[in-house]
Amino acid sequence: MAGIHGRGRAALVLLCAAVFLDSMDLSLMGVALPAIRRELSLPEGTLQWLVSGYAVTYGGFLLLGGRLADLFGRRRMFLLSLTVFAAASLAGGLFSSGTLLVATRIVKGLAAALTAPSALSLITTTFTGEAERGRALGVYSLAGAAGYTGGLVLSGLLTGVDWRLVFFLPVPVALLVVAFAPVALSRDARRDGSARGFDAGGAASVTGGVLLVVFALSERNWPAGVVAVLLLVAFVLIERRHRNPLVPLAIFRLPTLRAANIAAVAWACATIGWQFVAVLYLQQTLHYDALATGLGIAPMGLAIFLAANLAGRLIARWGLGRVATAGMLVQACGILLFLRADTASGYLAVLLPALVIHGIGNGLSFPSLNIAAVGGLPADRQGLASGLITSAVQIGAGIGVAVLSLFLTAPGLSGYRLAFLVAGCFSLFGALVTALGIRNPQQTTTPVPAHD
């Protein structure tokens, strides 16, 4: 965190701890599911919702979370949602009912959807200089990546002792952040009544629509997909007519913001979809156990760490568009190197180079996309912009996993290779979008009107 000092450093540590927890919870559950099933005799559908319940609510409520942060205060929403996250984690470790366990996961997903945009907008409003913001977002991106990778490793270690520790682990970390955040984070500015005329119809339609999009993709429930489309169409119509819309449609006239969000969907389709397939390949084809899988992926986390630390300086020198495009291209190379994989691939010769290259591209592109998505917007739109980019990532993750899993029905290695090829194409598409659409933030400072 070079170049960030004093209270700013303390604030960044706390905000990164929160995103670390959100990301870790995405991966902590996977390795623990067999142990939970054995002890509680849960059906397959309940086990699936222990994972998808978190992801669906996380992705579905992000836009609403970003707007609530703008309306009611970023620090206030951050503290409230993280407290709920800790309480739901504690309850999950104590319950033995499948229904109650799923309920705690849904509540945690909702809390994460409120925490993430608050944390990201607190960073973008706390660190206002271009270079300083780039470094802060690089560290923030690293924390998210480290949380996901760390969750894979810790899940294997904790499940070997007792699966309930997977639920209990986030509790002390979340409570420590809640305890110290009031000291490190600046108080919210006084509100001037901007919450009046809140767009309840827009909030309900977009939240319901996004929830059903993710649900339809994860469950392949096409009637739910039709309802999702109708709700999203209704959302657009509501936003065009509302005096104080949840998402001013004019915000998408900013080319850099628009490109950043489209590229974020492609980025998540590629990297999250690839991770889903790669973990299955390591476990089902190469017969790695859970801990070996987590440790095998860990070098990718180190590569992300190094690249994210460099991202701010590279952006300052070469610009957002070039760094984002280079990152997406390098990420695509790492994914496509997995086309070399077979039933007896050596880790050092085949897997490790692909993981490291993927990690470098990942660490360069993600901070660039986040900066592009929030740059040039006024302070009262930072929560909205943060919610948009985080929602784009979560929706992209759902699309990527759903699409790539379709190819796994092909026999033998051909299914894995098709999935890796499609993931690489997602990343190449993202590179094209960033090359054509992303400019530096100072070039997108056009005021955003309150409605379309």
TILUM-966098 format. One record per residue (C-alpha): x, y, z. Coordinates in steps of 0.001 Angstrom, whole numbers. Layout:
{xx: X	yy: Y	zz: Z}
...
***
This chain:
{xx: 0	yy: 0	zz: 0}
{xx: 2832	yy: 2333	zz: -877}
{xx: 1711	yy: 5921	zz: -1328}
{xx: -1272	yy: 5512	zz: 1028}
{xx: -714	yy: 6717	zz: 4580}
{xx: -2349	yy: 7326	zz: 7955}
{xx: -6100	yy: 7140	zz: 8215}
{xx: -6412	yy: 6320	zz: 4520}
{xx: -4324	yy: 3180	zz: 4994}
{xx: -6449	yy: 2081	zz: 7971}
{xx: -9650	yy: 2692	zz: 6008}
{xx: -8347	yy: 704	zz: 3048}
{xx: -7405	yy: -2250	zz: 5269}
{xx: -10924	yy: -2400	zz: 6708}
{xx: -12647	yy: -2047	zz: 3339}
{xx: -10426	yy: -4716	zz: 1821}
{xx: -11166	yy: -7032	zz: 4758}
{xx: -14867	yy: -6738	zz: 3911}
{xx: -14433	yy: -7587	zz: 216}
{xx: -12079	yy: -10415	zz: 1241}
{xx: -14930	yy: -11898	zz: 3299}
{xx: -17480	yy: -11480	zz: 494}
{xx: -15192	yy: -13223	zz: -2016}
{xx: -14089	yy: -15913	zz: 423}
{xx: -17699	yy: -16887	zz: 1058}
{xx: -18104	yy: -17702	zz: -2637}
{xx: -15460	yy: -20432	zz: -2433}
{xx: -15583	yy: -21554	zz: 1221}
{xx: -18741	yy: -23610	zz: 795}
{xx: -17789	yy: -25810	zz: -2169}
{xx: -15356	yy: -28160	zz: -438}
{xx: -17561	yy: -28441	zz: 2681}
{xx: -20713	yy: -29636	zz: 882}
{xx: -20001	yy: -33399	zz: 994}
{xx: -19328	yy: -33256	zz: 4748}
{xx: -22522	yy: -31230	zz: 5343}
{xx: -24519	yy: -33701	zz: 3300}
{xx: -23177	yy: -36703	zz: 5204}
{xx: -23829	yy: -35259	zz: 8658}
{xx: -27236	yy: -33670	zz: 8026}
{xx: -28525	yy: -36078	zz: 5320}
{xx: -29479	yy: -33190	zz: 3042}
{xx: -30906	yy: -33713	zz: -472}
{xx: -28998	yy: -32592	zz: -3556}
{xx: -31236	yy: -29569	zz: -4151}
{xx: -30620	yy: -28159	zz: -682}
{xx: -26866	yy: -28520	zz: -1126}
{xx: -27012	yy: -26622	zz: -4416}
{xx: -28863	yy: -23730	zz: -2767}
{xx: -26194	yy: -23443	zz: -89}
{xx: -24044	yy: -22108	zz: -2946}
{xx: -26533	yy: -20512	zz: -5348}
{xx: -28637	yy: -18886	zz: -2600}
{xx: -25662	yy: -16688	zz: -1727}
{xx: -24752	yy: -15921	zz: -5341}
{xx: -28317	yy: -15160	zz: -6481}
{xx: -29055	yy: -12661	zz: -3711}
{xx: -25568	yy: -11136	zz: -3996}
{xx: -25988	yy: -10450	zz: -7713}
{xx: -29653	yy: -9505	zz: -7507}
{xx: -29486	yy: -6826	zz: -4822}
{xx: -26270	yy: -5053	zz: -5847}
{xx: -27908	yy: -2213	zz: -7760}
{xx: -30286	yy: -1565	zz: -4911}
{xx: -27346	yy: -1723	zz: -2498}
{xx: -25425	yy: 898	zz: -4444}
{xx: -28362	yy: 3284	zz: -4516}
{xx: -29084	yy: 2800	zz: -806}
{xx: -25449	yy: 3666	zz: -82}
{xx: -25886	yy: 6939	zz: -1986}
{xx: -29177	yy: 7777	zz: -273}
{xx: -28604	yy: 6739	zz: 3325}
{xx: -24839	yy: 6976	zz: 3757}
{xx: -21991	yy: 4720	zz: 2688}
{xx: -20478	yy: 4211	zz: 6134}
{xx: -23882	yy: 3581	zz: 7698}
{xx: -24792	yy: 920	zz: 5103}
{xx: -21327	yy: -642	zz: 5330}
{xx: -21539	yy: -1094	zz: 9114}
{xx: -25137	yy: -2313	zz: 9104}
{xx: -24666	yy: -4868	zz: 6321}
{xx: -21415	yy: -6230	zz: 7748}
{xx: -23085	yy: -6710	zz: 11144}
{xx: -25873	yy: -8700	zz: 9454}
{xx: -23224	yy: -10714	zz: 7578}
{xx: -21528	yy: -11677	zz: 10867}
{xx: -24837	yy: -12601	zz: 12531}
{xx: -25890	yy: -14802	zz: 9603}
{xx: -22470	yy: -16523	zz: 9594}
{xx: -22775	yy: -17295	zz: 13300}
{xx: -26318	yy: -18639	zz: 12879}
{xx: -25209	yy: -20873	zz: 10008}
{xx: -22618	yy: -22535	zz: 12201}
{xx: -25225	yy: -23279	zz: 14875}
{xx: -28134	yy: -24570	zz: 12760}
{xx: -28609	yy: -28202	zz: 11729}
{xx: -31667	yy: -27712	zz: 9511}
{xx: -31090	yy: -27574	zz: 5778}
{xx: -33793	yy: -24940	zz: 5318}
{xx: -32298	yy: -22699	zz: 7998}
{xx: -28796	yy: -23127	zz: 6575}
{xx: -30039	yy: -22010	zz: 3159}
{xx: -31805	yy: -19046	zz: 4798}
{xx: -28533	yy: -17909	zz: 6409}
{xx: -26787	yy: -18119	zz: 3043}
{xx: -29500	yy: -15980	zz: 1424}
{xx: -29233	yy: -13393	zz: 4191}
{xx: -25429	yy: -13352	zz: 3780}
{xx: -25812	yy: -12791	zz: 48}
{xx: -28105	yy: -9845	zz: 697}
{xx: -25654	yy: -8420	zz: 3241}
{xx: -22751	yy: -8819	zz: 794}
{xx: -24791	yy: -7025	zz: -1894}
{xx: -25106	yy: -4039	zz: 456}
{xx: -21498	yy: -4214	zz: 1692}
{xx: -19697	yy: -4397	zz: -1671}
{xx: -20960	yy: -1190	zz: -3357}
{xx: -20651	yy: 723	zz: -81}
{xx: -17018	yy: -391	zz: 307}
{xx: -16090	yy: 351	zz: -3312}
{xx: -17714	yy: 3784	zz: -3296}
{xx: -16002	yy: 4581	zz: 35}
{xx: -12682	yy: 3864	zz: -1690}
{xx: -13451	yy: 6003	zz: -4733}
{xx: -14579	yy: 8942	zz: -2584}
{xx: -11772	yy: 8596	zz: -6}
{xx: -8925	yy: 8359	zz: -2528}
{xx: -9542	yy: 11147	zz: -5015}
{xx: -6154	yy: 11435	zz: -6774}
{xx: -5844	yy: 9358	zz: -9929}
{xx: -2631	yy: 7539	zz: -8919}
{xx: -3737	yy: 7087	zz: -5298}
{xx: -7130	yy: 5761	zz: -6373}
{xx: -5452	yy: 3372	zz: -8797}
{xx: -3247	yy: 1967	zz: -6034}
{xx: -6203	yy: 1658	zz: -3654}
{xx: -8351	yy: -133	zz: -6227}
{xx: -5435	yy: -2411	zz: -7052}
{xx: -5200	yy: -3457	zz: -3403}
{xx: -8993	yy: -3787	zz: -3235}
{xx: -9010	yy: -6054	zz: -6299}
{xx: -6212	yy: -8099	zz: -4788}
{xx: -8232	yy: -8558	zz: -1593}
{xx: -11154	yy: -9947	zz: -3573}
{xx: -8952	yy: -12349	zz: -5500}
{xx: -7085	yy: -13410	zz: -2368}
{xx: -10420	yy: -14037	zz: -630}
{xx: -11575	yy: -16409	zz: -3359}
{xx: -8251	yy: -18257	zz: -3498}
{xx: -7907	yy: -18283	zz: 285}
{xx: -11420	yy: -19669	zz: 599}
{xx: -10477	yy: -22686	zz: -1516}
{xx: -7463	yy: -23458	zz: 683}
{xx: -9140	yy: -22713	zz: 4025}
{xx: -12216	yy: -24734	zz: 3095}
{xx: -10103	yy: -27844	zz: 2693}
{xx: -8272	yy: -27253	zz: 5982}
{xx: -11361	yy: -26399	zz: 8063}
{xx: -13634	yy: -29088	zz: 6654}
{xx: -11062	yy: -31690	zz: 7716}
{xx: -11684	yy: -30591	zz: 11321}
{xx: -15408	yy: -29679	zz: 11311}
{xx: -17517	yy: -28198	zz: 8525}
{xx: -19138	yy: -25769	zz: 10981}
{xx: -15837	yy: -23892	zz: 11143}
{xx: -16477	yy: -22820	zz: 7520}
{xx: -19495	yy: -20852	zz: 8784}
{xx: -17796	yy: -19557	zz: 11926}
{xx: -14594	yy: -18312	zz: 10219}
{xx: -15952	yy: -14969	zz: 8904}
{xx: -17530	yy: -13986	zz: 12252}
{xx: -14487	yy: -12639	zz: 14169}
{xx: -13094	yy: -10872	zz: 11093}
{xx: -16405	yy: -9133	zz: 10376}
{xx: -16828	yy: -8073	zz: 14001}
{xx: -13305	yy: -6622	zz: 14118}
{xx: -14027	yy: -4539	zz: 11017}
{xx: -17307	yy: -3304	zz: 12524}
{xx: -15502	yy: -2368	zz: 15751}
{xx: -12741	yy: -315	zz: 14093}
{xx: -14599	yy: 1131	zz: 11078}
{xx: -16207	yy: 4052	zz: 12983}
{xx: -12697	yy: 5299	zz: 13830}
{xx: -11106	yy: 4821	zz: 10404}
{xx: -13978	yy: 5765	zz: 8061}
{xx: -15187	yy: 9341	zz: 7713}
{xx: -18707	yy: 10158	zz: 8801}
{xx: -21367	yy: 10315	zz: 6137}
{xx: -22292	yy: 13767	zz: 4896}
{xx: -25605	yy: 15160	zz: 6064}
{xx: -28486	yy: 14103	zz: 3877}
{xx: -30685	yy: 16776	zz: 2345}
{xx: -33872	yy: 14798	zz: 1858}
{xx: -32705	yy: 13160	zz: -1373}
{xx: -34326	yy: 9908	zz: -236}
{xx: -37745	yy: 11414	zz: -905}
{xx: -39339	yy: 10075	zz: -4052}
{xx: -37295	yy: 6864	zz: -3857}
{xx: -37870	yy: 4722	zz: -6957}
{xx: -39523	yy: 1709	zz: -5308}
{xx: -40945	yy: 390	zz: -8598}
{xx: -37571	yy: 537	zz: -10306}
{xx: -35887	yy: -1109	zz: -7321}
{xx: -38421	yy: -3955	zz: -7245}
{xx: -38367	yy: -4590	zz: -11005}
{xx: -34593	yy: -4540	zz: -11502}
{xx: -33900	yy: -6564	zz: -8348}
{xx: -36528	yy: -9143	zz: -9263}
{xx: -35346	yy: -9197	zz: -12871}
{xx: -31687	yy: -9720	zz: -12012}
{xx: -32547	yy: -12337	zz: -9384}
{xx: -34564	yy: -14278	zz: -11943}
{xx: -31872	yy: -13922	zz: -14618}
{xx: -29315	yy: -15516	zz: -12312}
{xx: -31849	yy: -18114	zz: -11146}
{xx: -32862	yy: -18989	zz: -14726}
{xx: -29248	yy: -19443	zz: -15764}
{xx: -28188	yy: -21473	zz: -12732}
{xx: -31326	yy: -23674	zz: -12780}
{xx: -31903	yy: -23542	zz: -16584}
{xx: -35455	yy: -22469	zz: -15823}
{xx: -36548	yy: -20736	zz: -19026}
{xx: -40025	yy: -19605	zz: -17830}
{xx: -38209	yy: -17723	zz: -15064}
{xx: -36025	yy: -16201	zz: -17792}
{xx: -39106	yy: -14926	zz: -19645}
{xx: -40435	yy: -13310	zz: -16454}
{xx: -36975	yy: -11793	zz: -15896}
{xx: -37034	yy: -10175	zz: -19346}
{xx: -40497	yy: -8732	zz: -18705}
{xx: -39383	yy: -7298	zz: -15371}
{xx: -36270	yy: -5728	zz: -16924}
{xx: -38353	yy: -4186	zz: -19717}
{xx: -40673	yy: -2789	zz: -17050}
{xx: -37617	yy: -1408	zz: -15244}
{xx: -36498	yy: 507	zz: -18337}
{xx: -39985	yy: 1964	zz: -18812}
{xx: -40163	yy: 2995	zz: -15144}
{xx: -36727	yy: 4617	zz: -15240}
{xx: -37611	yy: 6667	zz: -18316}
{xx: -40599	yy: 8208	zz: -16522}
{xx: -39517	yy: 8482	zz: -12878}
{xx: -38403	yy: 11866	zz: -11491}
{xx: -35742	yy: 10293	zz: -9266}
{xx: -34851	yy: 6990	zz: -10970}
{xx: -32838	yy: 4251	zz: -9307}
{xx: -30559	yy: 4135	zz: -12376}
{xx: -30628	yy: 7240	zz: -14586}
{xx: -30479	yy: 5687	zz: -18048}
{xx: -28455	yy: 8671	zz: -19231}
{xx: -25519	yy: 7303	zz: -17250}
{xx: -25033	yy: 4714	zz: -19997}
{xx: -24375	yy: 7508	zz: -22501}
{xx: -20913	yy: 7770	zz: -20936}
{xx: -18887	yy: 5557	zz: -23298}
{xx: -16203	yy: 4568	zz: -20793}
{xx: -18708	yy: 3556	zz: -18128}
{xx: -20754	yy: 1608	zz: -20668}
{xx: -17690	yy: -188	zz: -22027}
{xx: -16380	yy: -957	zz: -18532}
{xx: -19621	yy: -2667	zz: -17536}
{xx: -19887	yy: -4687	zz: -20747}
{xx: -16242	yy: -5727	zz: -20389}
{xx: -16827	yy: -6629	zz: -16719}
{xx: -19546	yy: -9083	zz: -17774}
{xx: -17143	yy: -10636	zz: -20300}
{xx: -14317	yy: -10644	zz: -17713}
{xx: -16432	yy: -12561	zz: -15199}
{xx: -17808	yy: -14963	zz: -17830}
{xx: -14219	yy: -15798	zz: -18685}
{xx: -12466	yy: -15968	zz: -15326}
{xx: -15250	yy: -17206	zz: -12987}
{xx: -16553	yy: -19619	zz: -15599}
{xx: -13013	yy: -20863	zz: -16213}
{xx: -12374	yy: -21342	zz: -12483}
{xx: -15541	yy: -23423	zz: -12172}
{xx: -14457	yy: -25708	zz: -15019}
{xx: -10795	yy: -25816	zz: -13950}
{xx: -11659	yy: -26961	zz: -10413}
{xx: -13791	yy: -29782	zz: -11842}
{xx: -10968	yy: -30747	zz: -14198}
{xx: -8438	yy: -30893	zz: -11356}
{xx: -10714	yy: -32988	zz: -9137}
{xx: -12491	yy: -35255	zz: -11618}
{xx: -9811	yy: -35787	zz: -14277}
{xx: -6519	yy: -35372	zz: -12402}
{xx: -8038	yy: -36648	zz: -9114}
{xx: -6739	yy: -33854	zz: -6892}
{xx: -8349	yy: -33788	zz: -3453}
{xx: -9955	yy: -30594	zz: -2153}
{xx: -6863	yy: -29265	zz: -376}
{xx: -4560	yy: -30063	zz: -3296}
{xx: -6953	yy: -28223	zz: -5623}
{xx: -6887	yy: -25122	zz: -3463}
{xx: -3109	yy: -25176	zz: -3100}
{xx: -2702	yy: -25785	zz: -6828}
{xx: -4677	yy: -22644	zz: -7681}
{xx: -2874	yy: -20532	zz: -5051}
{xx: -38	yy: -19367	zz: -7424}
{xx: -2696	yy: -17659	zz: -9515}
{xx: -3585	yy: -15610	zz: -6433}
{xx: 67	yy: -14589	zz: -6018}
{xx: 226	yy: -13543	zz: -9673}
{xx: -2933	yy: -11461	zz: -9204}
{xx: -1344	yy: -9857	zz: -6144}
{xx: 1769	yy: -8791	zz: -8050}
{xx: -128	yy: -7601	zz: -11123}
{xx: -2707	yy: -5659	zz: -9087}
{xx: 103	yy: -3862	zz: -7252}
{xx: 1555	yy: -2795	zz: -10597}
{xx: -1773	yy: -1872	zz: -12168}
{xx: -2020	yy: 1630	zz: -10696}
{xx: 1425	yy: 2655	zz: -11948}
{xx: 810	yy: 1140	zz: -15374}
{xx: -2530	yy: 2933	zz: -15669}
{xx: -903	yy: 6249	zz: -14763}
{xx: 1732	yy: 5702	zz: -17475}
{xx: -190	yy: 4019	zz: -20293}
{xx: -3862	yy: 4813	zz: -19601}
{xx: -6869	yy: 2758	zz: -18613}
{xx: -7756	yy: 1438	zz: -22047}
{xx: -4332	yy: 13	zz: -22826}
{xx: -3875	yy: -1656	zz: -19435}
{xx: -7408	yy: -3100	zz: -19427}
{xx: -6987	yy: -4431	zz: -22969}
{xx: -3562	yy: -5904	zz: -22238}
{xx: -4937	yy: -7551	zz: -19091}
{xx: -7862	yy: -9119	zz: -20930}
{xx: -5551	yy: -10415	zz: -23672}
{xx: -3072	yy: -11895	zz: -21184}
{xx: -5935	yy: -13464	zz: -19246}
{xx: -7213	yy: -15021	zz: -22484}
{xx: -3758	yy: -16478	zz: -23156}
{xx: -3686	yy: -18101	zz: -19723}
{xx: -7130	yy: -19628	zz: -20219}
{xx: -6350	yy: -20883	zz: -23727}
{xx: -3153	yy: -22537	zz: -22491}
{xx: -5459	yy: -24976	zz: -20691}
{xx: -6298	yy: -26399	zz: -24113}
{xx: -3022	yy: -28336	zz: -23675}
{xx: -4473	yy: -30196	zz: -20682}
{xx: -4974	yy: -33961	zz: -20881}
{xx: -5669	yy: -36829	zz: -18489}
{xx: -2107	yy: -36807	zz: -17126}
{xx: -1017	yy: -33167	zz: -17346}
{xx: 2004	yy: -32302	zz: -15242}
{xx: 1466	yy: -29438	zz: -12835}
{xx: 4802	yy: -27656	zz: -13378}
{xx: 4958	yy: -28088	zz: -17142}
{xx: 1320	yy: -27539	zz: -18133}
{xx: -865	yy: -26144	zz: -15371}
{xx: 1369	yy: -23715	zz: -13487}
{xx: 2300	yy: -21512	zz: -16503}
{xx: -1366	yy: -21196	zz: -17497}
{xx: -2393	yy: -20291	zz: -13940}
{xx: 307	yy: -17636	zz: -13552}
{xx: -384	yy: -16017	zz: -16940}
{xx: -4103	yy: -15988	zz: -16218}
{xx: -3451	yy: -14387	zz: -12829}
{xx: -1302	yy: -11615	zz: -14322}
{xx: -4000	yy: -10702	zz: -16837}
{xx: -6671	yy: -10897	zz: -14173}
{xx: -4761	yy: -8587	zz: -11832}
{xx: -4232	yy: -5980	zz: -14553}
{xx: -7717	yy: -5929	zz: -16020}
{xx: -9973	yy: -5932	zz: -12956}
{xx: -8621	yy: -2722	zz: -11329}
{xx: -8751	yy: -983	zz: -14702}
{xx: -12397	yy: -1911	zz: -15186}
{xx: -13314	yy: -689	zz: -11696}
{xx: -11577	yy: 2666	zz: -12197}
{xx: -13196	yy: 3107	zz: -15616}
{xx: -16636	yy: 2327	zz: -14192}
{xx: -16554	yy: 5003	zz: -11469}
{xx: -14230	yy: 7617	zz: -12958}
{xx: -15656	yy: 10996	zz: -13887}
{xx: -18877	yy: 10626	zz: -11884}
{xx: -19923	yy: 12969	zz: -9049}
{xx: -19735	yy: 11764	zz: -5431}
{xx: -23487	yy: 11190	zz: -5176}
{xx: -23319	yy: 8671	zz: -8065}
{xx: -20322	yy: 6683	zz: -6829}
{xx: -22506	yy: 4144	zz: -5000}
{xx: -24639	yy: 3640	zz: -8111}
{xx: -21583	yy: 3202	zz: -10340}
{xx: -19997	yy: 805	zz: -7852}
{xx: -23205	yy: -1218	zz: -7712}
{xx: -23356	yy: -1364	zz: -11509}
{xx: -19829	yy: -2691	zz: -11963}
{xx: -20108	yy: -5216	zz: -9129}
{xx: -23489	yy: -6356	zz: -10439}
{xx: -21987	yy: -6740	zz: -13920}
{xx: -19327	yy: -9041	zz: -12466}
{xx: -21851	yy: -11166	zz: -10543}
{xx: -24189	yy: -11459	zz: -13538}
{xx: -21216	yy: -12337	zz: -15724}
{xx: -20207	yy: -15023	zz: -13244}
{xx: -23663	yy: -16584	zz: -13443}
{xx: -23680	yy: -16457	zz: -17250}
{xx: -20156	yy: -17842	zz: -17509}
{xx: -20759	yy: -20797	zz: -15208}
{xx: -24096	yy: -21597	zz: -16883}
{xx: -22718	yy: -21402	zz: -20431}
{xx: -19477	yy: -23272	zz: -19801}
{xx: -21207	yy: -26031	zz: -17856}
{xx: -23246	yy: -26814	zz: -20993}
{xx: -20065	yy: -27947	zz: -22729}
{xx: -19128	yy: -30345	zz: -19932}
{xx: -21793	yy: -32761	zz: -21149}
{xx: -19472	yy: -33643	zz: -24050}
{xx: -17561	yy: -36896	zz: -23437}
{xx: -14038	yy: -37032	zz: -22007}
{xx: -11667	yy: -34112	zz: -22345}
{xx: -13501	yy: -32595	zz: -25325}
{xx: -16059	yy: -30974	zz: -23013}
{xx: -13359	yy: -29352	zz: -20878}
{xx: -11487	yy: -28114	zz: -23936}
{xx: -14614	yy: -26619	zz: -25489}
{xx: -15352	yy: -24864	zz: -22208}
{xx: -11800	yy: -23477	zz: -21994}
{xx: -12029	yy: -22288	zz: -25609}
{xx: -15320	yy: -20457	zz: -24986}
{xx: -13929	yy: -18880	zz: -21791}
{xx: -10950	yy: -17616	zz: -23778}
{xx: -13307	yy: -16142	zz: -26385}
{xx: -15203	yy: -14291	zz: -23644}
{xx: -11935	yy: -12696	zz: -22559}
{xx: -10996	yy: -11777	zz: -26142}
{xx: -14388	yy: -10129	zz: -26589}
{xx: -13760	yy: -8133	zz: -23416}
{xx: -10403	yy: -7018	zz: -24820}
{xx: -12126	yy: -5755	zz: -27972}
{xx: -14675	yy: -3792	zz: -25911}
{xx: -11991	yy: -2167	zz: -23738}
{xx: -9808	yy: -1297	zz: -26726}
{xx: -12668	yy: 482	zz: -28483}
{xx: -14532	yy: 1985	zz: -25547}
{xx: -12423	yy: 2757	zz: -22470}
{xx: -10809	yy: 6156	zz: -22059}
{xx: -9267	yy: 7894	zz: -19033}
{xx: -11747	yy: 9152	zz: -16385}
{xx: -11074	yy: 12819	zz: -17004}
{xx: -12492	yy: 12346	zz: -20488}
{xx: -15886	yy: 11266	zz: -19136}
{xx: -16729	yy: 14067	zz: -16772}
{xx: -19977	yy: 15040	zz: -18478}
{xx: -22629	yy: 15721	zz: -15807}
{xx: -25182	yy: 12939	zz: -15423}
{xx: -28766	yy: 14197	zz: -15401}
{xx: -31195	yy: 12945	zz: -12766}
{xx: -33359	yy: 11213	zz: -15367}
{xx: -33294	yy: 10225	zz: -19001}
***
